[in-house]
Amino acid sequence: MPDLPNNPKPAKLAATTVAPDRFSSWRDHFAAERRWFADTFAREKMIEMLKQLLWVVPLTLLIWVYAEREQVTKEQNETIPFELVSADPDRLVTLKPPQDSNLVVELEGPRARVQSVLQRLRGGAFPQGLRIQVDPALNPNQDHQLPTISLIANHELFRHNGITVTRTQPDTIDVRVDQIVEREARVEPAPGTANVLESTTFEPATVKVRGPLNVLEPASEGGGGNPRPLVVYAHIPETLLASPGSRDAEGLELSLPPPLARDARISIIPSKVDATLQVRAADEVWEMQAMTVTLDQPKTVAEKYTVEYPTSLPGVRLIGPKDVIEEMKKPEGPKPYAQLRVTSEDAGPGEKRRTLRFVDLPDRVRVHDADRQRTIAFRLIPRSDFDQ
C-alpha cells in the first residue's frame, strides 16, 4: 500500500459566486429606465407606430360611420311624387282626376339609403319622382283600378337599395289606359295670318299628329261620320309678310287647333316645317263710319216681343286687300252688315249684351279683332205691354 504524503494539500473547492443585486444603486436604476425609454420610443419605432395609426384610426371611424348608416330605420308618412308609364309605346296611362299624383308611403331600410332615395325622388328644384310602370297587357281605352302597394313594392329603386315598402296611401289608384295612334294632318297658315296667298306651299305639306285614339278619332270625323283631315297651323313671322313677293322660310313652328291644343298628350311630328311663301301686298285698314245692325230672331220671338237695340254700329274697322277696300268705299260698293241674334231666353227684365255676327264680308276682308269683340245692349219687351 503506498505511503501517504506527509503534508497533503487540501482539495481546491469549487468557486461559488453570489449574484449581486440587480441595481447596486438608485443611479443605476434610473440609468436603466432611461435606456428602456430610449429604446421604446426610438425615432424608428415612433414612425412605425404613427404609420399604423394612420390607417387604423380612419378604418375604425369608417366602421363606426358605416354601422350608423346601415342602421335599419322606418320612415313613416313620407310623400313622394310619381308618374305612370307603360312599357308599350302605343299605350298612354294617365291618372284619372281628381286624384293627386303623390303617394304617402312607409319605408323600412338602411337609414342613409332611405334618405338618399327620398332626396332623389322629391329633392331639389326638379324632383325626379317615382316612375311607376303599369302592366302593358291592360286593355286599352278602358279605366282600371290598380293596387298601389303591388305597383311599387318591387320597384327597382327600392329593391336595389335594400328598402322595403310596408304601406302606401291611397291603397288603390284609378287610371285610364289609352291606345296611342297617329293621324295625318294638313299644314295651313295660322288663323289671322295676313297677306298669304293660296299658292304658298309647306314642306312637308302634311305631318303626323300623335295622341289618344279617343281624342283624335272624333276630331277627324266630319258631319255624318265621314272622315276629314286634321289641320295644324304654321306660325309665320310678320317680318316675312311685310312686303309682297316670294320668299323661303325655315323652321316654322306648328300648333294644334283648339280643343286639341289644350291636350298635353297630343304631339306633332315633326314640330316644324319649311315653306315657300307667296305674299301679296299688305292689307289696308278702313273704318266704316256706320254699319247696319239687323235682327236674327225666331218667328215666335217676333210674335211675342219687340226688340229694342241700336240699328247701327259706329266705327267698324275692316281689313283687306287694297283693291277690295277701294271698291267698298264707293257708294255702289259691297256693304257688309252686322247681325244680332236673340232668342226667347233673352226675355226678362233688364238689358242684355251680346257680340254681333258680321255678314256679307267680301272675300279676304275681315273685321278688326277688337271690333269683333264689341257688344251691344238690347232688351225684349212683351208686345202686351204696348197694347195696354
C-alpha positions in Angstrom: 0.0 0.0 0.0 1.6 3.3 -0.9 2.6 5.6 1.7 0.6 8.8 2.1 2.4 12.0 1.7 3.5 13.6 4.8 1.9 17.0 4.0 -1.1 16.5 1.9 -2.6 19.6 0.1 -6.3 20.3 0.7 -8.5 19.8 -2.3 -9.4 23.0 -4.2 -13.1 23.9 -3.6 -15.3 25.0 -6.4 -15.7 28.7 -6.6 -19.2 30.0 -5.9 -20.4 33.5 -6.7 -23.3 35.2 -5.2 -25.4 37.2 -7.6 -25.3 40.9 -6.7 -28.5 42.9 -6.5 -29.8 44.0 -10.0 -29.1 47.6 -9.3 -26.4 48.4 -6.9 -27.7 52.0 -6.5 -30.6 54.3 -7.4 -28.4 55.8 -10.0 -28.1 52.5 -11.9 -31.9 52.1 -11.7 -32.6 55.5 -13.3 -30.0 54.8 -15.9 -31.7 51.5 -16.8 -35.1 53.3 -17.0 -33.6 55.9 -19.4 -32.2 53.2 -21.6 -35.6 51.5 -21.7 -37.5 54.7 -22.6 -34.9 55.5 -25.3 -35.3 52.0 -26.8 -39.1 52.0 -26.6 -39.6 55.5 -28.0 -36.9 55.5 -30.5 -37.5 57.5 -33.7 -37.9 54.5 -35.9 -40.4 52.9 -33.6 -42.4 56.1 -33.3 -42.6 56.4 -37.0 -43.7 52.8 -37.4 -46.4 53.4 -34.7 -47.7 56.5 -36.5 -47.9 54.6 -39.8 -50.1 52.0 -38.1 -52.3 54.7 -36.6 -52.7 56.4 -39.9 -54.8 53.5 -41.3 -56.1 52.0 -38.0 -57.9 55.2 -36.8 -59.7 56.1 -40.2 -60.7 52.4 -40.6 -62.2 52.4 -37.1 -64.1 55.7 -37.9 -65.3 54.2 -41.2 -66.6 51.2 -39.4 -68.5 53.4 -37.0 -69.9 55.5 -39.8 -70.9 52.5 -41.8 -72.6 51.0 -38.9 -74.6 54.2 -38.3 -75.5 54.5 -42.0 -76.6 50.8 -42.2 -78.7 51.1 -39.1 -82.3 50.0 -40.1 -84.9 52.7 -39.8 -88.6 53.0 -40.5 -89.7 56.3 -42.1 -93.5 56.9 -41.9 -95.8 59.2 -43.8 -93.3 60.2 -46.5 -94.8 61.9 -49.5 -93.3 61.1 -52.9 -94.4 62.3 -56.4 -95.0 59.7 -59.1 -95.5 59.3 -62.8 -97.3 56.5 -64.6 -95.6 54.9 -67.6 -96.2 51.9 -69.9 -93.6 49.7 -71.5 -95.7 49.7 -74.6 -95.0 53.0 -76.6 -98.5 52.7 -78.1 -100.2 52.9 -74.7 -100.7 56.0 -72.6 -101.5 55.7 -68.9 -103.0 58.7 -67.1 -104.2 59.2 -63.6 -108.0 59.9 -63.5 -108.9 63.2 -61.9 -109.4 64.4 -59.2 -106.6 62.1 -57.8 -103.3 63.6 -56.8 -100.0 62.4 -58.3 -98.4 61.9 -54.9 -98.2 58.8 -52.7 -97.8 58.7 -48.9 -95.5 55.7 -48.1 -93.9 53.9 -45.2 -90.3 52.8 -45.9 -88.0 50.5 -44.0 -84.3 50.0 -44.7 -80.8 51.4 -44.1 -81.1 55.0 -42.8 -78.7 56.5 -45.3 -80.2 54.8 -48.3 -83.7 55.7 -47.3 -82.8 59.4 -47.0 -80.8 59.2 -50.3 -83.8 57.7 -52.2 -86.2 60.3 -50.7 -83.9 63.1 -51.7 -83.6 61.8 -55.2 -87.4 61.5 -55.6 -88.5 64.8 -54.2 -85.5 66.9 -53.5 -84.2 70.0 -55.4 -85.9 72.3 -57.9 -86.7 69.4 -60.2 -87.6 66.3 -58.3 -87.4 63.1 -60.3 -90.5 61.4 -58.9 -91.1 57.7 -59.0 -91.7 56.3 -62.4 -94.3 53.6 -61.9 -94.5 51.1 -64.8 -98.0 49.8 -65.5 -98.7 46.3 -66.9 -98.7 46.8 -70.8 -101.2 43.9 -71.0 -104.0 46.1 -69.6 -106.8 46.5 -72.1 -106.6 49.9 -73.9 -109.3 52.5 -74.0 -110.6 51.4 -70.6 -110.4 52.5 -66.9 -108.6 50.3 -64.4 -108.2 50.3 -60.6 -104.8 49.2 -59.5 -103.4 48.3 -56.0 -100.7 50.8 -55.2 -98.5 48.5 -53.0 -98.1 45.9 -55.7 -97.1 48.7 -58.2 -94.2 50.0 -56.1 -93.2 47.2 -53.7 -90.8 45.6 -56.2 -89.7 48.8 -57.8 -86.0 48.6 -58.7 -85.2 51.8 -57.0 -86.3 50.4 -53.6 -85.1 46.9 -54.3 -81.5 47.9 -55.3 -81.2 50.0 -52.1 -82.5 47.3 -49.8 -85.6 49.2 -48.9 -89.0 47.7 -48.1 -92.3 49.5 -48.8 -94.5 48.5 -45.9 -97.5 50.7 -46.5 -99.0 53.1 -49.2 -101.8 55.6 -49.2 -104.1 55.5 -51.1 -104.5 51.8 -51.3 -105.6 51.9 -55.0 -105.4 54.4 -57.9 -107.8 54.8 -60.8 -106.1 55.0 -64.2 -107.0 55.4 -67.8 -105.2 53.3 -70.4 -105.5 54.9 -73.9 -104.3 53.5 -77.2 -101.9 55.9 -79.0 -102.4 56.4 -82.7 -101.1 58.7 -85.4 -103.2 60.7 -87.8 -102.2 62.7 -90.9 -102.8 66.5 -90.6 -102.6 69.2 -93.3 -100.4 72.2 -92.7 -102.1 75.6 -93.1 -101.2 79.2 -92.1 -102.3 80.1 -88.6 -105.7 81.9 -88.5 -105.4 85.6 -88.8 -102.2 85.4 -90.9 -102.4 88.3 -93.4 -101.3 88.6 -97.0 -100.5 84.9 -97.6 -101.7 83.7 -101.0 -103.1 80.2 -101.5 -100.1 79.4 -103.7 -97.9 79.2 -100.5 -96.5 75.7 -100.0 -95.2 73.9 -97.0 -92.6 71.2 -96.8 -93.7 68.7 -95.7 -97.3 69.5 -96.7 -98.7 67.1 -94.1 -97.4 65.9 -90.7 -98.4 63.3 -88.1 -100.5 64.1 -85.1 -99.9 61.6 -82.3 -102.3 61.1 -79.4 -105.0 59.1 -77.7 -107.4 57.3 -80.1 -110.5 58.5 -78.2 -109.4 62.1 -78.8 -108.1 62.1 -82.4 -110.9 59.9 -83.7 -113.7 62.3 -83.0 -111.5 65.2 -84.2 -111.1 63.5 -87.6 -114.8 62.8 -88.1 -116.8 65.2 -90.2 -120.5 65.6 -90.5 -122.4 62.3 -90.8 -119.4 60.4 -89.5 -117.3 61.0 -92.7 -113.6 61.2 -92.1 -111.9 64.6 -92.5 -108.2 65.5 -92.4 -106.8 67.1 -89.3 -105.3 70.6 -89.6 -102.2 72.1 -87.9 -101.2 75.7 -88.1 -97.9 77.1 -89.2 -96.9 80.4 -87.5 -95.3 82.8 -90.0 -93.4 85.8 -88.5 -94.8 89.2 -89.5 -91.4 90.3 -90.8 -91.8 87.8 -93.6 -95.1 89.3 -94.6 -94.2 92.9 -94.6 -93.7 93.2 -98.4 -95.1 91.3 -101.4 -93.2 88.6 -103.2 -91.9 85.1 -102.9 -89.6 84.0 -100.2 -88.4 80.9 -98.3 -89.0 80.3 -94.6 -87.4 77.7 -92.5 -88.3 76.1 -89.2 -91.8 77.5 -88.8 -93.4 76.4 -85.5 -96.6 74.3 -85.7 -99.5 74.3 -83.3 -102.7 72.3 -82.9 -106.2 73.8 -83.3 -108.5 74.0 -80.3 -109.5 71.9 -78.5 -106.6 69.6 -79.3 -104.2 72.4 -78.3 -105.3 72.1 -74.7 -104.4 68.4 -74.5 -100.8 67.8 -73.4 -101.0 64.2 -74.5 -101.0 65.2 -78.2 -97.8 65.9 -80.2 -97.0 67.0 -83.8 -94.3 65.0 -85.7 -92.3 66.9 -86.9 -92.9 70.0 -84.9 -91.6 72.4 -87.5 -91.9 72.8 -91.3 -90.3 74.9 -94.1 -92.3 77.0 -96.5 -92.2 78.8 -99.8 -94.3 81.9 -99.1 -96.2 83.8 -101.7 -97.0 87.2 -100.1 -99.4 89.7 -101.6 -99.4 93.5 -100.9 -100.2 94.5 -97.3 -103.8 94.8 -96.4 -105.4 98.2 -95.9 -107.5 99.2 -92.9 -110.7 101.2 -93.5 -113.0 102.5 -90.8 -116.6 102.1 -91.8 -118.4 105.1 -90.2 -121.7 103.2 -89.5 -122.5 99.6 -90.1 -126.2 98.5 -90.2 -127.3 96.0 -87.5 -130.2 93.6 -88.3 -132.1 91.1 -86.2 -131.8 87.4 -86.4 -134.8 86.1 -84.4 -137.2 83.1 -84.4 -140.8 83.8 -85.6 -142.1 83.0 -82.1 -139.9 85.8 -80.6 -141.1 88.3 -83.3 -144.7 87.5 -82.5 -144.4 87.9 -78.7 -141.7 90.6 -78.3 -140.4 93.8 -79.6 -136.6 94.1 -79.5 -135.0 97.4 -78.6 -131.5 97.6 -79.9 -129.2 100.1 -81.8 -129.7 99.7 -85.5 -126.2 100.7 -86.5 -122.7 100.1 -85.1 -120.3 103.1 -85.4 -116.6 103.0 -86.4 -116.1 99.4 -87.6 -112.6 98.8 -88.9 -112.4 96.5 -91.9 -109.1 94.9 -93.1 -108.5 93.6 -96.6 -106.6 93.9 -99.9 -106.3 97.5 -101.1 -108.3 97.0 -104.3 -111.2 95.4 -102.4 -111.3 98.1 -99.8 -111.3 100.8 -102.5 -114.4 99.1 -104.0 -116.2 99.0 -100.7 -115.6 102.8 -100.2 -117.7 103.5 -103.3 -121.4 104.3 -102.8 -122.3 101.3 -105.0 -119.7 99.0 -103.5 -120.4 95.9 -101.3 -121.8 96.8 -97.9 -121.4 94.2 -95.1 -123.7 94.4 -92.1 -123.9 93.1 -88.5 -126.5 90.7 -87.1 -127.9 90.4 -83.6 -129.1 87.0 -82.6 -131.9 86.9 -80.0 -134.0 84.0 -78.6 -136.9 83.7 -76.2 -134.4 83.0 -73.4 -133.4 86.7 -73.6 -136.8 87.7 -72.3 -137.0 89.2 -68.9 -136.3 92.4 -67.1 -133.2 94.4 -67.7 -130.8 94.8 -70.6 -128.7 92.0 -72.2 -125.5 92.4 -74.1 -124.2 90.3 -76.9 -121.5 90.3 -79.6 -122.6 90.5 -83.3 -122.1 88.3 -86.3 -120.7 90.0 -89.4 -122.4 89.1 -92.7 -121.6 89.7 -96.4 -117.9 90.5 -95.9 -116.1 90.4 -99.3 -113.5 87.7 -99.9 -110.3 88.3 -97.9 -111.9 91.1 -95.9 -112.1 90.7 -92.1 -113.3 92.7 -89.1 -110.6 94.0 -86.8 -110.3 91.7 -83.7 -111.2 94.5 -81.3 -114.4 95.3 -83.2 -115.4 91.7 -83.4 -115.4 91.6 -79.6 -117.6 94.6 -79.2 -121.1 94.1 -77.7 -124.4 96.0 -78.0 -127.2 96.3 -75.4 -130.7 95.1 -76.2 -133.9 94.0 -74.4 -137.1 92.2 -75.3 -140.3 93.9 -74.4 -143.5 91.8 -74.5 -146.0 93.1 -77.1 -148.7 93.0 -74.5 -147.1 96.0 -72.8 -147.7 98.1 -75.9 -151.3 97.1 -76.0 -152.1 98.4 -72.6 
